[in-house]
Amino acid sequence: MMDNIEAFKARVGKNLGELREAREWTQADLAREAGITRQAVANYEEGKQVMSLYVAVKITKALKARSITVLTK
């Protein structure tokens, strides 16, 4: 079970980083647009932290992406 959680966090982090970079944004840019900290963005991208549904919605709105793209791309 733990492996699945770690794999999920890694996949979400990779997807988030790719979407952010496609917009040519820094982590600070995304953090500002989503109303979260840059460290939180870094933690999500590095798979160190799982974002809440509330934060996932804020991030996907900032990126103008679909939540499912961030979570499962």
FENQUI-V61335 format. One line per field, one symbol per residue. ss: DSSP state (@ for helix, = for strand, . for the rest). burial: I if it has 9 or more other ideal C-beta (glycine too) atoms within 8 Angstrom, else O. A space follows every 50 residues. Layout:
ss=???
burial=???
This chain:
ss=.@@@@@@@@@@@@@@@@@@@@@....@@@@@@@@...@@@@@@@@..... ..@@@@@@@@@@@...@@@@@@.
burial=OOOOIIOIIIIIIIIIIIIIOOOOIOIOIIIOIIOIOOOIIIIIIOIOOO IOOOIIIIIIOIIOOOIOIIIOO
